């Protein structure tokens, strides 16, 4: 371990403390981090010079002596560009502050396959131009199996296989770029901004179905970077709808937004809608029960259209999970299933967390 490694760790520790606890004095930072006051003074001065921290005034005096000067993250000092390529009709991009607030947003129609990269680069450049502050980096959440270097190992929806999206965007934008699966990005947003526990599974439902998993606060990606690819798990032995992958009865064929919307539209009796949603929820519970039973996950978060996933679908998923897993003896409720409160911004905010973590060590 070199001295610069220790200093980098200490910088991240200061930024992480301010990110989660808000403004405090240098003395407060010293107590919270365990670093000496001299070290804190040097680090804060360096972070102010770099535009990551700012002095925001003095604390109200509560006794004799000079009032302490408060410091906090400089939310206006840098911006992050986030891109969400998971939409069924559009790509969404946003400019975000360091605390995940969105200050600008643009959507572009889903392009033809041969124009995807050009469209993504153009959208990113437009957002960088509107940042009005130095851009810390660009985070991208996209469907597909993505390795730790941002290479798309496979993304059938875009016709990508072995494509270095991260490298292509970094070369075009000349900025740090981080690319991850959209569900893996979404679970980071839920953990950082949504109050999720250290062990959480997020199921993202849109054009397809995927999931992101955190255990002890750490992302689980798998040896082949395909952890969470639950969309093509076959649920049940009673057949089911034909899936785009060629199999019958995949979870995605039951649960994806296009599949659910189509079945609901074809139902002649509106009273049948609840049955269709409960059936999909049952299939979701069947797919997730082995995961919950094996990993002891306590919370499952659903991300997607609330009118489809909330209500009967979520309720039936809970019933299926309770019927198929052993609830802890001291907890009659067992696993909890809830909708995210992040809405459609969850991948964008997760992309921001990726950049914060990669560039500043903050999550």
C-alpha positions as CSV (number, residue, x, y, z in Angstrom):
1,X,0.0,0.0,0.0
2,X,1.5,3.3,-1.1
3,X,1.0,6.7,0.6
4,X,-1.2,7.9,-2.3
5,X,-3.5,4.9,-1.7
6,X,-4.0,5.9,1.9
7,X,-4.7,9.5,0.9
8,X,-7.2,8.4,-1.7
9,X,-9.0,6.2,0.9
10,X,-9.1,9.2,3.3
11,X,-10.5,11.5,0.6
12,X,-13.2,9.0,-0.1
13,X,-13.9,8.6,3.6
14,X,-14.4,12.3,4.0
15,X,-16.7,12.5,1.0
16,X,-18.7,9.5,2.0
17,X,-19.2,11.0,5.5
18,X,-20.5,14.3,4.1
19,X,-22.6,12.5,1.5
20,X,-24.5,10.5,4.1
21,X,-24.5,12.9,7.1
22,X,-24.6,16.3,5.5
23,X,-22.8,19.5,6.6
24,X,-20.5,19.4,9.6
25,X,-17.4,21.1,10.9
26,X,-13.8,19.9,10.4
27,X,-13.8,18.9,14.1
28,X,-17.0,16.8,13.5
29,X,-15.3,15.2,10.5
30,X,-12.3,14.3,12.6
31,X,-14.5,12.6,15.2
32,X,-16.7,10.8,12.7
33,X,-13.8,9.5,10.5
34,X,-11.2,8.9,13.2
35,X,-8.7,11.0,11.2
36,X,-6.6,13.7,12.9
37,X,-7.6,17.3,12.7
38,X,-4.5,18.1,10.8
39,X,-5.3,15.4,8.2
40,X,-8.9,16.6,7.9
41,X,-7.8,20.2,7.5
42,X,-5.4,19.2,4.6
43,X,-8.0,17.0,3.0
44,X,-10.8,19.5,3.2
45,X,-8.6,22.2,1.7
46,X,-7.7,19.9,-1.1
47,X,-11.3,18.9,-1.8
48,X,-12.4,22.6,-1.8
49,X,-9.7,23.4,-4.3
50,X,-10.9,20.4,-6.5
51,X,-14.5,21.7,-6.3
52,X,-15.9,18.7,-4.4
53,X,-16.4,20.4,-1.0
54,X,-17.5,24.0,-0.1
55,X,-17.7,26.0,3.1
56,X,-21.4,26.9,3.6
57,X,-21.3,29.2,6.6
58,X,-20.9,29.0,10.4
59,X,-22.8,27.0,12.9
60,X,-25.0,28.9,15.3
61,X,-23.0,29.7,18.4
62,X,-24.0,27.6,21.4
63,X,-21.3,28.8,23.8
64,X,-18.1,30.8,24.1
65,X,-15.5,30.7,21.4
66,X,-15.4,31.1,17.7
67,X,-18.3,29.4,15.8
68,X,-17.3,26.4,13.8
69,X,-17.3,26.8,10.0
70,X,-19.5,24.1,8.3
71,X,-18.4,22.2,5.2
72,X,-20.5,20.1,2.8
73,X,-20.4,18.5,-0.6
74,X,-20.3,21.2,-3.3
75,X,-23.4,20.1,-5.2
76,X,-22.9,22.7,-7.8
77,X,-19.2,22.0,-8.3
78,X,-19.5,19.0,-10.5
79,X,-22.2,17.2,-12.5
80,X,-22.8,13.6,-13.6
81,X,-24.4,12.5,-16.8
82,X,-26.6,9.4,-16.6
83,X,-28.1,7.4,-19.5
84,X,-30.9,4.8,-19.3
85,X,-31.0,2.6,-22.4
86,X,-33.6,0.1,-21.0
87,X,-36.8,1.8,-22.3
88,X,-39.0,0.1,-24.8
89,X,-39.6,3.3,-26.8
90,X,-37.0,5.8,-25.8
91,X,-33.5,6.4,-24.4
92,X,-33.4,8.7,-21.4
93,X,-30.5,10.9,-20.3
94,X,-30.1,13.3,-17.5
95,X,-27.7,15.7,-15.8
96,X,-27.5,15.0,-12.1
97,X,-25.9,16.7,-9.1
98,X,-23.6,14.8,-6.7
99,X,-26.6,14.0,-4.5
100,X,-28.6,12.4,-7.3
101,X,-30.9,15.3,-8.0
102,X,-31.8,15.7,-11.7
103,X,-31.3,19.2,-13.1
104,X,-31.8,18.4,-16.9
105,X,-33.4,15.6,-18.8
106,X,-33.8,14.6,-22.4
107,X,-35.5,11.6,-24.2
108,X,-34.8,10.4,-27.7
109,X,-36.8,7.8,-29.7
110,X,-35.3,4.3,-29.8
111,X,-33.2,4.3,-33.0
112,X,-32.7,1.6,-35.6
113,X,-30.1,-1.0,-34.5
114,X,-27.3,0.4,-36.7
115,X,-27.8,3.9,-35.2
116,X,-27.8,3.0,-31.5
117,X,-24.2,4.1,-30.6
118,X,-24.5,7.3,-32.6
119,X,-27.7,8.1,-30.9
120,X,-26.2,7.4,-27.4
121,X,-23.1,9.5,-28.1
122,X,-25.2,12.5,-29.4
123,X,-27.5,12.3,-26.4
124,X,-24.5,12.3,-24.0
125,X,-22.8,15.2,-25.8
126,X,-26.0,17.2,-25.5
127,X,-26.2,16.6,-21.8
128,X,-22.6,17.4,-21.2
129,X,-23.1,20.7,-23.0
130,X,-26.0,21.5,-20.6
131,X,-24.1,20.5,-17.4
132,X,-22.8,24.0,-16.8
133,X,-20.1,22.5,-14.5
134,X,-17.3,20.0,-14.9
135,X,-18.6,16.5,-15.6
136,X,-17.4,13.9,-13.2
137,X,-18.2,11.1,-15.5
138,X,-20.9,9.3,-17.5
139,X,-22.9,6.4,-16.2
140,X,-24.9,4.1,-18.5
141,X,-27.5,1.5,-17.6
142,X,-28.3,-0.8,-20.5
143,X,-29.9,-4.2,-21.0
144,X,-27.6,-7.1,-21.5
145,X,-24.8,-9.0,-19.8
146,X,-21.9,-6.6,-19.2
147,X,-18.5,-7.5,-17.8
148,X,-16.5,-5.4,-15.4
149,X,-14.8,-3.4,-18.2
150,X,-18.0,-2.2,-19.7
151,X,-18.0,-4.7,-22.6
152,X,-21.4,-5.9,-23.7
153,X,-21.0,-9.7,-23.8
154,X,-24.5,-10.1,-25.1
155,X,-27.5,-7.8,-25.6
156,X,-29.9,-9.4,-28.1
157,X,-32.2,-6.3,-28.2
158,X,-29.4,-4.3,-29.7
159,X,-27.7,-7.0,-31.6
160,X,-24.5,-6.6,-29.5
161,X,-22.1,-9.4,-28.7
162,X,-18.6,-8.6,-27.4
163,X,-19.1,-4.9,-28.0
164,X,-17.0,-2.5,-25.9
165,X,-19.6,0.2,-25.3
166,X,-17.7,1.8,-22.4
167,X,-14.6,2.2,-24.6
168,X,-16.5,3.6,-27.5
169,X,-18.2,6.2,-25.4
170,X,-15.0,7.1,-23.5
171,X,-13.2,7.7,-26.9
172,X,-16.1,9.7,-28.3
173,X,-16.7,11.9,-25.1
174,X,-13.2,12.0,-23.7
175,X,-14.7,11.6,-20.2
176,X,-14.7,8.7,-17.6
177,X,-17.5,6.3,-18.6
178,X,-19.0,3.4,-16.6
179,X,-21.4,0.9,-18.1
180,X,-23.5,-1.7,-16.2
181,X,-26.6,-3.7,-16.6
182,X,-29.7,-1.6,-16.0
183,X,-31.1,-3.7,-13.2
184,X,-27.6,-3.7,-11.5
185,X,-27.6,0.1,-11.8
186,X,-31.2,0.3,-10.4
187,X,-30.4,-1.7,-7.3
188,X,-27.5,0.7,-6.5
189,X,-30.0,3.6,-6.6
190,X,-32.4,1.8,-4.3
191,X,-29.6,1.1,-1.9
192,X,-28.1,4.6,-1.9
193,X,-31.2,6.8,-2.3
194,X,-34.1,4.5,-1.5
195,X,-33.2,3.2,2.0
196,X,-32.9,-0.5,1.0
197,X,-31.1,-2.8,3.4
198,X,-27.7,-4.4,2.8
199,X,-29.4,-7.6,1.5
200,X,-31.9,-6.7,-1.3
201,X,-33.1,-8.0,-4.6
202,X,-34.5,-5.6,-7.1
203,X,-36.6,-6.9,-10.0
204,X,-36.8,-4.6,-12.9
205,X,-39.7,-5.1,-15.3
206,X,-39.9,-3.4,-18.6
207,X,-39.4,-4.6,-22.1
208,X,-37.7,-7.6,-20.4
209,X,-37.3,-8.8,-16.9
210,X,-34.0,-8.7,-14.9
211,X,-32.8,-8.3,-11.4
212,X,-30.0,-6.8,-9.4
213,X,-28.8,-8.2,-6.1
214,X,-26.8,-6.8,-3.2
215,X,-25.5,-9.0,-0.4
216,X,-23.9,-7.2,2.6
217,X,-24.1,-4.1,0.6
218,X,-22.0,-5.5,-2.2
219,X,-23.2,-6.1,-5.8
220,X,-23.4,-9.7,-6.9
221,X,-22.5,-10.1,-10.6
222,X,-21.5,-13.7,-10.9
223,X,-18.5,-15.4,-12.4
224,X,-19.9,-14.8,-15.9
225,X,-21.5,-11.4,-15.1
226,X,-25.0,-12.9,-15.5
227,X,-26.2,-12.9,-11.9
228,X,-29.8,-11.7,-11.8
229,X,-30.7,-12.8,-15.3
230,X,-34.0,-14.3,-14.2
231,X,-36.1,-13.4,-17.2
232,X,-35.5,-16.7,-19.0
233,X,-36.1,-18.9,-15.9
234,X,-38.9,-21.3,-16.8
235,X,-41.7,-20.9,-14.2
236,X,-44.0,-23.9,-13.8
237,X,-44.5,-27.1,-15.8
238,X,-47.9,-26.2,-17.2
239,X,-46.6,-24.6,-20.4
240,X,-47.3,-21.0,-20.9
241,X,-46.7,-18.3,-23.5
242,X,-44.0,-18.5,-26.1
243,X,-40.9,-16.4,-25.2
244,X,-38.8,-14.5,-27.7
245,X,-35.9,-16.7,-26.8
246,X,-37.7,-19.7,-28.2
247,X,-38.6,-21.4,-24.9
248,X,-42.1,-21.8,-23.5
249,X,-43.1,-20.3,-20.1
250,X,-40.1,-18.1,-19.3
251,X,-40.8,-15.5,-16.6
252,X,-40.3,-12.7,-19.1
253,X,-43.1,-14.1,-21.2
254,X,-45.4,-13.9,-18.2
255,X,-44.2,-10.7,-16.6
256,X,-42.7,-8.2,-19.1
257,X,-44.7,-5.1,-19.7
258,X,-45.5,-5.9,-23.4
259,X,-46.6,-9.4,-22.5
260,X,-48.8,-8.3,-19.5
261,X,-50.2,-5.4,-21.5
262,X,-51.1,-7.6,-24.4
263,X,-52.9,-10.2,-22.2
264,X,-54.8,-7.5,-20.3
265,X,-55.9,-5.9,-23.6
266,X,-57.1,-9.3,-25.0
267,X,-59.2,-10.1,-21.9
268,X,-62.8,-9.4,-22.8
269,X,-63.9,-9.4,-19.2
270,X,-62.4,-6.6,-17.1
271,X,-62.9,-8.8,-14.0
272,X,-60.3,-11.1,-15.5
273,X,-57.6,-8.5,-15.2
274,X,-56.9,-9.2,-11.5
275,X,-56.6,-12.9,-12.3
276,X,-54.0,-12.2,-15.0
277,X,-52.0,-10.0,-12.7
278,X,-52.2,-12.6,-9.9
279,X,-51.0,-15.3,-12.2
280,X,-48.0,-13.2,-13.2
281,X,-47.3,-12.5,-9.5
282,X,-47.5,-16.3,-8.8
283,X,-44.9,-16.9,-11.5
284,X,-42.6,-14.2,-10.1
285,X,-42.9,-15.8,-6.6
286,X,-42.0,-19.2,-8.1
287,X,-38.9,-17.8,-9.7
288,X,-37.7,-15.9,-6.6
289,X,-38.4,-18.5,-4.0
290,X,-35.2,-20.4,-4.5
291,X,-33.2,-17.2,-4.4
292,X,-34.8,-16.0,-1.2
293,X,-34.5,-19.5,0.4
294,X,-30.8,-19.8,-0.6
295,X,-29.6,-16.3,0.2
296,X,-32.0,-15.3,3.0
297,X,-32.9,-12.0,1.2
298,X,-35.3,-10.0,3.4
299,X,-36.5,-7.5,0.9
300,X,-37.6,-7.6,-2.7
301,X,-38.1,-4.3,-4.6
302,X,-40.2,-4.1,-7.8
303,X,-39.3,-1.5,-10.4
304,X,-41.7,-0.9,-13.3
305,X,-45.2,0.4,-14.0
306,X,-47.0,0.6,-10.7
307,X,-50.4,0.0,-12.3
308,X,-49.1,-3.4,-13.3
309,X,-46.7,-4.5,-10.6
310,X,-48.4,-3.0,-7.5
311,X,-51.6,-4.4,-6.0
312,X,-52.7,-7.9,-7.0
313,X,-49.4,-8.9,-8.7
314,X,-47.2,-7.9,-5.7
315,X,-49.7,-9.4,-3.2
316,X,-49.7,-12.7,-5.0
317,X,-45.9,-12.7,-5.3
318,X,-45.7,-12.4,-1.5
319,X,-48.2,-15.3,-1.0
320,X,-46.2,-17.5,-3.4
321,X,-42.9,-16.7,-1.6
322,X,-44.4,-17.4,1.9
323,X,-45.8,-20.7,0.6
324,X,-42.5,-21.8,-0.8
325,X,-39.9,-20.6,1.7
326,X,-39.4,-21.0,5.4
327,X,-40.3,-17.8,7.3
328,X,-38.0,-17.0,10.2
329,X,-39.5,-18.1,13.5
330,X,-39.3,-14.6,15.0
331,X,-40.8,-12.9,11.9
332,X,-44.3,-13.9,10.8
333,X,-44.1,-11.5,7.9
334,X,-41.1,-13.2,6.2
335,X,-39.8,-11.5,3.1
336,X,-41.0,-8.1,2.2
337,X,-42.1,-7.1,-1.4
338,X,-42.6,-3.5,-2.2
339,X,-42.6,-1.0,-5.1
340,X,-39.6,1.3,-5.5
341,X,-40.2,5.0,-4.9
342,X,-37.6,6.0,-7.4
343,X,-40.0,5.9,-10.3
344,X,-38.6,6.0,-13.9
345,X,-35.5,7.8,-12.7
346,X,-34.1,4.7,-10.9
347,X,-31.6,3.7,-13.6
348,X,-30.5,7.3,-14.1
349,X,-29.8,7.7,-10.4
350,X,-28.1,4.3,-10.3
351,X,-25.8,5.4,-13.1
352,X,-24.9,8.4,-11.0
353,X,-24.1,6.1,-8.1
354,X,-21.8,4.2,-10.4
355,X,-19.8,7.3,-11.2
356,X,-19.8,8.5,-7.6
357,X,-18.4,5.1,-6.5
358,X,-15.9,4.8,-9.4
359,X,-14.6,8.3,-9.3
360,X,-14.9,9.4,-5.7
361,X,-15.4,6.1,-3.7
362,X,-18.8,7.3,-2.5
363,X,-21.9,5.0,-2.5
